[in-house]
Amino acid sequence: MRTYHCFLLLFWVGQSQQIFTGSLLKRTRSRKEMGQVSDSNGKELNRYKRSWMWNQFFLLEEYTGSDYQYVGKLHSDQDKGDGSLKYILSGDGAGDLFIINENTGDIQATRRLDREEKPVYILRAQAVNKRTGIPVEPESEFIIKIHDINDSEPKFTKEIYTGTVPEMSEVGTFVLQVTATDADDPTYGNSAKVVYSILQGQPYFSVESETGVIKTALPNMDRENKDKYQVVIQAKDMGGQMGGLSGTAVVNITLTDVNDNPPRFPQSTYQFKVPEFASPGHLVGKIKANDIDEGVNAEITYHIADGDGSDMFNLITDKDTQEGIVMVKKTLDFEKKKLYTLKVEAVNTNVDPRFLYLGPFKDFATIRINVEDVDEPPVFSRPIYILEVKEDIKTNSTIGIVTAQDPDALKSPVRYSLDRHTDMDRIFNIDSGNGSIFTSKPLDRETLYWHNITVIATEIENPKEISRAPVFIKVLDVNDNAPELAMVYEIFICENTKAGQLIETIRAADKDDSPEPQFLFSLAPEAFTTSNFTVHDNKDNTAGIVTRRNGYNRHEINTYLLPVVISDSDYPIQSSTSTLTIRVCACDRWGTKQSCHAEALILPTGLSTGALIAILLCIIILLVTVVLFAALRRQRKKEPLIVSKEDIRDNIVSYNDEGGGEEDTQAFDIGTLRNPEAIEDNKLRRDIVPETLFLPRRTATARDNTDVRDFINQRLKENDTDPTAPPYDSLATYAYEGNGSVAESLSSLESMTTEGDQDYDYLNDWGPRFRKLADMYGSAESDKDS
């Protein structure tokens, strides 16, 4: 029956009454039969088409008019307009929400409707005869649908959302999703189409407009700078267009911690003190590094990374307080060490590999632990000292320094000295103030290459407190020794020896310390052309002596001397010349020596260059000495002819007896002082025997009225440069009264300028007292004549 009813609905078309009220419902009764059928008794049955014309009614929600809202009109084609029919309405809201005019069939809504409360109302309508109450049409059902308007704003499922996201997340990382619903009809227009936007929280976060997914919008957000953000999200209907309704929600977002910060010590150096006799396990101190991360990301483990106290102390981690605890590991000794330095590191236990690029997740600090001391002697910086020095170092050169200090708190100054029992030869010395060790004598590695001395450190304020430290000095080799023949070679040669025959192989040795010495052998240059033998270097530190001619005659020459030069390859190159003695012997036909009994000799090692130079200098000095001696002998021939008890100097003559008066003119010409221009050019000295005739010396002409002192100085200079002067100092005295004297000169010396030569033979008549004076002037006259 229902299928049949629907079939009728498809073929009836409703008639529109008003645009806002939907369609007019009409019911007609057709006179025409639609078909005939027979029942089981053969009676013919007639079926009539139903005459309802209907459609869906639409009603706007939220009607705000003062009158009832008109919904629609029911009408049956059985209604002739005579008022015989009555319309009845039943169903949802009939008689209360919806009322119908029983005469006209007009339906009205009595109050404002809300689609969000009930969007559809199902009603039933029927037309009956007023007089009989019999329905003229079967009851039919119709729908009143509330037409939606945008009267509901979007509402979020929560008023406050809470979300988290790891710090340092990349842009676009999902945070959470918010959802807003709109009660309006989603099938009608855009009233229920919601669009999301962010009102607060930029630029840190963003929201997808259609899905409400919140994501990060700023890279590398740091929780340690800001860990909480409040974001306001808006949901707006009408597709976000102007005029749409909106709703908002608050989203609280918290950045969760990641391990992106390494631990950091609040200070780079820690200072602790510990008693010298503290037992193992004694607490020294605590350290703590700060990590601004939290939770497992802030867990720290402490280690000793380096330091000279790593074997003396332990460092453990307190998991509850995240502290590092320093404890004594071994018994301490202030005399051995008073200060320990530990380099410790604080490392994150859990490291996130994503943030390794930010740097090592560790930090370092230095712990200095001072050991409290007792009164003890000085402590050397090392238990032993090993020094190395080359053997050619100069005397008084510093080879090393030892240091010691008082470990006590007073820090008494220390004085250094050497234990002379360990340096009996006093080869070394030490500076008492700074501990510098220096040489006081030359070193020779070939004599002694290890020196073991002991340095003593004494507290100046308490001399009883002393300490000792051994110093081992190794003398390093330098190439200062020339190679020599390894042994004394006795070389014999038979008279019938042929040319090119090897007669001996020689080896060399060097006192220097060379790991792989390389010696070179050669014939001395002076023997290259004259020697009857040659030296063949085997390049293996040996050399062969080879003959250069056939046959040797021991009666002509029974001994040959062969100079061999041996050089080393170190720097500086050292070389020596050794002379081999080769004896010629008579041998039988088998080469056995018969009449040769002399032993081969090896001459001393050739002279070095320095020795040759020294010998040459000695020869030169000897020659100079001989020349000087000859010169002295030559000078002795020029001794003065006048021999007296007084020494004779230049032109000064001493007389022990009475002078000759004005007749004495040979001693000195005083006129020269008055008139220097009158000097005789060719006048020779009379006090020596002339041996070589020198050219006469000319004295520069004195200026008129020249002071006598200037003239005397000039004559003194001439005497100093005179090559014929005696080889000893001389004294020349010049004095006169002066040109201004009225009496003029009273000396007999003046007579020489006015008188000619005189005869002094009369002096012989004056007696024995003037004998010497007569001999002098008499010989002077004869000398002048000659």
Secondary structure, 3 states (H helix, E strand, C coil): CHHHHHHHHHHCCCEEEECCCEEEEEECCCCCCCEEEECCCCCEEEECCCCEECCCEEEECCCCCCCCEEEEEEEECCCCCCCCEEEEEEECCECCCEEECCCCCEEEECCCCCCCCCCEEEEEEEEEECCCCCECCCCEEEEEEEECCCCCCCEECCCEEEEEEECCCCCCCEEEECCEECCCCCCCCCCCCCEEEEEECCCCEEECCCCCEEEECCCCCCCCCCCEEEEEEEEECHHHCCCCCEEEEEEEEEEECCCCCCCECCCCEEEEEEECCCCCCCEEEEECCECCCCHHHHCEEEEEEEECCCCCEEEEEECCCCEEEEEECCCCCCCCCCEEEEEEEEEECCCCHHHHHHCCCEEEEEEEEEEECCCCCCEECCCCEEEEEECCCCCCCEEEECCEECCCCCCCCEEEEECHHHCCCCCEEECCCCCEEEECCCCCCCCCCEEEEEEEEEECCCCCCEEEEEEEEEEECCCCCCCEECCCCCEEEECCCCCCCEEEEEEEECCCCCCCCCCEEEECHHHCCCCCEEEEECCCCEEEEEECCCCCCCCCCCEEEEEEEEECCCCCCCEEEEEEEEEEECECCCCCECCCCCCCCECCCCCCHHHHHHHHHHHHHHHHHHHHHHHHHHHHCCCECCCCCCCCECCECCCCCCCCHHHCCCCCCCHHHHCHHHCCCCCCCCCECCCCCCCCCCCCCCCCCCCHHHHHHHHHHHHHCCCCCCCCCCCCCCCCCCCCCCCCCCCHHHHHHCCCCCCCHHHHHHCHHHHHHHHHHHHHHHHHHC
